[in-house]
């Protein structure tokens, strides 16, 4: 598991969104400043 520290650059993250689109962290960072809290739910089998 990766560990991030304050001030460290986060790698590019692309995830499928519930709307069917793809969420790109780098695009979101261009739109607004601040913290991100990403919850990725794989589903239950």
N, C-alpha and C positions, 0 to 999 in steps of 0.2 A: 504494500500500500504506500502511495506517495504521501509525503508530508510537505506542506507549504508553510513558509514563514512570512511574516509581515514584510512587505517590500519586495518579495521575490516575484518574478514574472511567472504567470500561469501559462501552461502550454495551451495551444488551440484546442477548444472543445466544440464538437458538433454532435448534437443529439436530436433524435426525432421528437417533434412536439406533438401534443395531443391533437392539435389542429390539422396535422398531416404535413406541416411544413418542417423544415430543419432549423433548429436553433444553433446559431454560431456565436460563441462568446465574443469573438473579436468584433463582430458587427454590433452586438449589444453594447460593448464598451465605447464604441464611437458615438452611440446615440445618447448615452447618459453616464454620469459619473456615479461612483459609490460602490457599495458592497453588492455581491451576488450570492444568493443561496440557491443552489441547484439541487433538486431532489430527483433522482433517477430511479424509477420504480420499474423493475424488469417484469413484474407480474408474478402471479403465483400459479403453480402448476398443480 
